[in-house]
Amino acid sequence: MTEEKLLKYIADEVPFDQEISDWLRASASNEKRFSELKIAYALSQGQQQRMDEAVLQQQFDRLMEKRPQQPQIQPFWSVGRVAAVLVPVFCLLGMLAWQLMGNIQQQAVLYSEIFAEPGQIVSVKLPDGSTVRLNSGSSLKYANDFFHNNERRVHLSGEAYFDVAKDKKHQFVVDTKSADMVVYGTTFNVDAYESDREVITTLITGSLGVKDKSGHQLAVLKPAEQLKFSPDDRKYSLRKVSEAQRFAQWKEGVVSFRKESLSNIGELVERWYPDVKFVIQDDALNDKQITGTIVKSKPIDQFVKAISLSTDLKYEIKNKKGVTLIIFE
């Protein structure tokens, strides 16, 4: 593997392929070298590194503890004696600064972060070949040194569908606000928006472990099982679901729901249609259960009309300053 090819991949000039993947997994020294090249490229592009201030302070304190005791300063030194002392002092300071910067560079971790703006669905291909689909209003963050700490870890806020490449040596971890999903190769959906009270994950194929943020394993899911976890009371439920794939249909622009509350449907609609606002004037309607399907390519008023015909709901559509208000009374 040539550094020229690695640099072209880092600069997004060539795609990630099997040769790069095999080279990264061959040894820890390869991963370290790849990280060094990423840092060098980022610095050359003027990107700012995200560094932990606590780590920097620890490094500085450790270095300062090692400095030699200062000699007693005697008055009336000659210029020659002052120069003789200052030269080694400056050399020492230079060495400390050089060591500090070297340690900082080794511990600096660069991240990539991808956002799906409201109304968008974004596809992401990770360095290990895994693919992710991000739902509207979601974000995904991961270290550019993807095999950092001998694992593959991504941080999710929102909803995403994962198709994880198999790698028994490097577990794949999805880090959310209140639970972590641990896999080696599988397909599953995670719903973990910051505004939601629960984290919901549905397994399509393979096997999936779910842990809370303290590291306690809640359950190991089998295909067609769904886990809901509430961090507030630390309770979870595990159930079998029919047609598990329907919980990931959103990636194709379709959402089917059964007996879903009107308030939850309103949140979904607002994520998919950024210029639409659901207004439920009667609080008693918040928990009204609705069954239906939203097709993103179709106008939202068709969906609202359909649920109105199948229920006793009455609605009104208004346009105000470029925003479509769907008002349920």
N, C-alpha and C positions, 0 to 999 in steps of 0.2 A: 504494500500500500504506500503510495507516494504522498508526501505532504501537499503537493500541488493539487491532487484530487481532493484531499480533505479540505483545503482552503477553498476550492471551488464549491464544495458542498456547503461549507459554512456561509459562503457568500451567496448561496442559493442559485448557483450557476449550473449545478448538476444535481440530479435527484438522488435520494437515499437508495442504495441498492444492497444486495446481499454481501458484496465484497466489503463495504464499509461496516455493515452489521457484524460480520464475522471478525473483522479486525478489532472492533471495539470490544467484543466479548472475549477476545483471545487472552488478554492480560490486563492487570490493573495499571501497568505502566502505559499501555495504549490509551486507556481511559484518561489517565493523567495528562498525557501529551495532547489528547484531543481537547481537554479542558484548557490547557495552556494556549492552544491555537485559537480557541474561541475567545479567550480573554484578550489575546493580542489583536485579534480582528476587531473586537468590540471597541478597544481603546483606539485603534486606528480610525474607526468610524465616528469617534467622538461620543460613543454611548456612555452613559453613567452606570457604574456598577452599584448594585444594591448590596450593601454590606451591613452586617450586624454591628451596631455601635458598641454593644457589650463585648463582643469578640475583640474589637480593635482596642478597647480600653484594657482588656486582660493582657493582650499582647504587649501593649506599651508598659503596663505595670510590671510584667514579668521581665522585660528587658531592663527597666530602670532598677529593679532589685539586684541585677547582676553587675551593675556598674561599680567600679572600685571606689573605696572611700577617698574623699577629697583630702589632700594634705592640708596641714595647718598653713594658712597664708601669713607669711612674714612681711613686715613693712620694709620699705626702702630697697626693693629689689632693683637690680640693674636691668636695663633693657635686654641684655643677653639672657639673663636668667628668666625673665618673663617670656621671651620667645621660646626658650627651651622647654618651658612647661606648657605653653599654649599650643604648640605644634602637636604633641601627643594627645592633648585634650580634644582638639579639633578632629584629629584622626579617629579618636574613640567615638565622638559624636557622629561622624560620618559612617562608621561601621554600624553603630546602633540604628541609624536611619535606614541604611541599606538592608539590614536584617529585618527591621520592622516592615518595610515595604515588601520584602520578599514573602514574609509570613502573611501579610495582608493579601497579596496577590494569590497565594495558595488557597486561602480560605474564602476569597470572594466567590460568590455563586451568581451567575447570570441567569435570568429567567426569561422565558417567552410567555406572553399572555395574549390570548385570543378572545375577542368579544363577539357575541351575536347581538346586534342592535335590535331593538323592538321591531317586530315585523319580519325579521330575517331568520334563516336557518343556515348554519355555517358548518362545512365539512372540514375536518382537521386530520392530517396524517402525521402521526408521531414518529420520532426517530427510530423506534423499534419495529415499525411497520403496522402498528395498531391504528385503527381508524376510529374517529369520534365524530358524532353529529351533535352540534350544540343547538338547543332550542332558543327561541327568542328571549332576550333579556338575560342570557347566561354568559359565563366566562370560564375559561380554563387556563390554568397556569402550570408550567412545569420547568424544571431546571434544564438549561441547554446541555449540561453534562447529564444526559438522561439516565445513565446508570449510576448516578451519584449515590453513595452509601450502599452500593450493591443491590439496589432495587429500582423499580420504575414507579415513580410517584407523581401523581397529578393532583392539582387542587381545583375542585369544582364548586362554583356558585351558580345554582340554577338547575337546569335539566339537560341531560345528555344521554346518548345511546353509545355504548362502547362495544367494539368488536376487537378483542385483545389478542395480539399475536402470542402464540405459545412460546414460553421460555421458562423451563423448570428451574433455571439457575437464578432468575431475577423475578421475584414476585411483583405483581402490578397492584398498586394501591391507589384507590380513589379517595382523596381526603376531602370531606365535606364539613359543614359547620358543626355537626354533632355526631357523625359516625363515619367510619372508614370501611370501604369495601376492599377485600383482599382476594386477588385471583392470580391464576397463572396463564389462563387462556380460555376465554369464554365470551358470550355476548349477553349484555344485560342493559337495563335502563335505570337511571338514577334521577330522582326528582328531589332536588334539595335547594329550592329558592330560599333566599335569606328571609323573605317575608312569611314563609310557610311555617306552621307549627310542627310539622312532621317531615321526616326524611323517608321517602318511599323508594324502594328498589325492587325491581322485578327481573327475575332470571329467565332468560330465553333458552340458552344452551350452556352446558358445562356445569361448573360448581362455583359457588360464591360464598365466602365468609364475610360476616358483618361484625364489626367491633365498635364499641362506643369509644369516646375520646380518651378514656382511661386505659384502653387496651383490652377490656373485658369482651370476650367473644359472645355476641348475642345469639347467633345461629349460623348454621351452614345451609344455604339454600340449595334446593334441587330444581331442575327445570320446571317451569310453570308454577313457581312459588313466588309470593310477594311478601316483603317485610315492611311494616310501618313502625317507625321508631319516634317516640316523643321525648326529646331531651329534658323537657320541663319536669316530668314525673318519672323519667327513665324507664318507661314501660314500652313494650313492643308487642306487635301481633304478627303472626305468621299464618298465611293462608294459601290454599291452592287457588289458582285462577284459570279460567277457561280462555283459550286463545290468548296466551301471554303476549304474543306479538302485537296485539292491538294496543298495548300500552306504549309501544314504540312507533306506532303509525304516524305520529306527529312529524317524524323525519321525512315522511313522504307527503307532508302537507295535509294530513287527515287526522282528526281526533274523534274517536267514538267513545261515548260515555254512557254508563247505565246508572240510573238513580243518583245522579250527581247533583249537589246543591246548586241553586241558581247563583249564589255568591261566588262559588268556586269557578263556575263557568264564566262569570263576569271577569275574574282575574285572568283566565286563559284568553278570552277574547281581547282584552286590553293589551296583553303581551303580543299577540299575533297582529292586531290591528292598532298601531300606535296612535291613529287619529280617531279612535272610537272610545267612548266612555260609557260604561254601564252605570246607570243610576237606578237604585232600588229604593223607592220612596217609602214603602211599607216594610218595616223590619221583619214582619211575619213571613215575607216572601223569601228571605235569605236562605232558609232551609228547604224551600220548595224543590222537590226532586224532579230532575229532568233526565230523559233518555233521548239521545240523538247523535248526530254526526255533524261535525264542522269540516267543510272542505275549504282550505285556505284560498284556493283560486277562485272561489265563488264569492259574490258580494255578501256581506254579513247580514243584510236585511232579509235575504232568502232564508237564512238559518233562523232568524228571529221570527219570521212569519211561520216557519214550519213548527217551531215549538209552541207558538201561540195557538195554532190550529189543533195541536195534540193535547193542549192543556186549557185551563180557563184563564190563562194570563192575558192581561191587556197591556199594550205598550204604545209608546209614541216615539217617533224619531224626529229630532230637531238638529239643525246645524247651527253652531255657534262659534264664530271666530275660527273656522276651519276644522272644528271638532264635531264629530257626529255623536250626539247624545241619544242613547237608547234608554228610554225612561219606562220603568215598570211600575204600575200603580196597583 
